[in-house]
Structure formats: C-alpha cells, structure tokens
Amino acid sequence: MRQTDSWHSKTKVALTALFAASALLLGVAGLHRATASSMQDCKWNSIIKCGEPTADEFITQVRANDDKQGHHDLQAVYSDFGLVPSDYSKFVTDAQPGMAKQDGTVVVDGKVVATDAWSIGRQHFSYATPIDINGHTYYKANDTRVLLENLPVMVMFNSKGEMQFAVMNACGNPIKAHNVVPKFSCDLLNMSPVEGKLNTFAFSTKATATNNAKLVKVVYNFGDGTSATETDLSTQVEHTYQVGTCTGENNTCTAEATVFVSVPGNQTVTTTSAECQATISLTVPPAPKPPAQPTVVTTAAPTPPPSLPSTGATGVIGLFAGVSIVSALGYRFVLRRHLNRDI
C-alpha cells in the first residue's frame, strides 16, 4: 500500500512538473500547435494579451496603448521596433501576412525578407537577455530559441522594400532581424543608329535586380516629347527623330531609360542613372534645290529693209536741181579764187 501510494505520489509530481513545463513553454511561444486562425498567446509574456488577428485590430489596440494586462507601453515598445504613430494608418493598409520561422527567417510571399530574427517578451527566461525600452525592462530572445513552429506575422515594408516593422499575430511581440535589402540599378542605355534610316536609333537597356527585387519594365523617354515602354529590357526599340523636335543645342536630344522594379510590400519603384542617358545628335538633311525655271526665248522683231530712193519724176527733177545748184556754187567759188589771184 505504501509502495502504491509512493508510486502515485511520484506520478503526481512528474505530471505536475510536466504541466508546469508545458505552461512555461506556452507562455514563451504561445499556442504553437493551434491553427493560424485561432492561434493566441494569452500568457504574461505577451506584449498584447492574446495578440490581434488583423492589422486594423492591432492598430486599434496600439492607439489605445493598452496591452489588456495593465501595461500602457505599446506605443513606446513598437516605436522602438520601427512603428511610429505617423505610420499607423500605413500599417493598416499596407501590412503583409508572413511567417516567422523556426530557423530565424521571416518569409513574405515565399521570399525571405529577414534573417536572424529575434523578439522580446515581458517575462525573464534563462535564455533571454534584458533590454531597456523607455525606462522599462523587457527580455530579448532569438526566434530559433523561442519558436516551436512557424508563427504568422504582419510585416510592413519601407519604400525601398525593406522590412520596417513586423509583429506576431498571436502575442503582439515585435520582431527585429537582419533585413534582406533589395538591390536594383539601371546600368547602361545602349544606343546605336539604324543603318539606312536617317535619324533613327535603336535602344536597349541593361539593369540589375537582386535580393527580392524583380525587373518589371523599362520606359524610354526619347527627349523629343515621346516615349516607349518595353517589358523585355534586352529587346531593341527603334525611334525616328524629326528635325526640329529636339530642344538641345545643334539639334540634340537627351534620351533616358527608367527601369521599373517590383519589391516586397506590393510596391514598384523606379531607378535610372547617368549611364542610362544618351545624347542624340540629329543630321539635318540639305535644303532641297528650287525647281528649274523654264527658259523664256525672246524673238527679235524683223529688221525692215533699207529704203530706196524714189525714182519717180519728181525725184529725178529734184535730184537734177540739187546737182545743178551745187555745181553752180562750186564754179563761182573756183572763179572767185582765180580772179583774186590775178589781182
């Protein structure tokens, strides 16, 4: 009987220890075996008791600054983790669902957006490190030590696609991590004249997108008031310039490529660079020659034949009289000179 009582006593102690350990574990990590829709951590380690399922409900609780356990420190805690009051409305509209995983990564839309994640709680466990926020002590622990399984999180990204703020739905505990920083650049605008086509050029673009960034399209601004869009950056786009449409000196235009890139947070950003600009010099064709004027041939008026002297009777008499007079005058002149010599 005593042996049986002893066995029952040992069993009771073991079960009590097991339940205590389970309760302690749930207090740290929440009800990890529950489904995502009903997962809640209502223990004292939670920053918000039982957490909040949606971004709207979460922000409502943050605005109230009440963790439902007597603490009024939510705004200070979340500001320290990157959620300031001016971003509350943005969080409601832009927060993305994701998972905080046991390996310390944060995943959104199948992409790792952060690594080496850690969080804080209100209770001190042996593996946690004290951390001060606005004069209050909290306890920091890596997710690899805390999470027994992957937990849903809400993630807000900044304008460059980096994780700005993340919080666990089940408990309201915020997360910090090494962010995966999207990298993207417009590297080169290729431009070459098209043979046989006056003032026609072919354009293509080289660009880089890594770390969760993805190339979407390129927009060519040709510098003459027109543009073109291409989703394949390596595809050549031809453009013909018209003389007089470029505003630069000596008929020059500045063409520019702008690359559109998708980044986490359902965002699209743009990038360009000096290497993605090119100066286009237009060839001014020679002015056309004026049309040849028809040759005008001027015909001279016919020259009238010379007039012949009249041969009528009157003409003969007049001619004879004239000759007689001239002869008489000549005789008198000669006679007078002869007489004067004799005297």
Buried (B, 14 or more C-beta within 10 A) or exposed (E): EEEEEEEEEEEEEEEEEEEEEEEBBBBBBBBBEEEEEEBBBBBEBBBBBBBBBEBEBBBEBBEEBBBBBEBEBBBEBBBBBBBBEEBBEBBBEBBBBBBBBBBBBBBBEEBBBBBBBBBBBBBEBEEBEEEEBEEEEBBBBBBBBBBBEBBBBBBBBBEBBBBBBBBBBBBBBBBBBBBBBBBBBBBBBBBEBBEEEEBEBBBBBBBBBEBBBBBBBBBBBBBBEEBEEBEEBEEEBEBEBEEEBBEBEEBEBBBBBBBBBBBBBEBEBEBBBEEBBBEBEBEEEEEEEEEEEEEEEEEEEEEEEEEEEEEEEEEEEEEEEEEEEEEEEEEEEEEEEEEEEEE
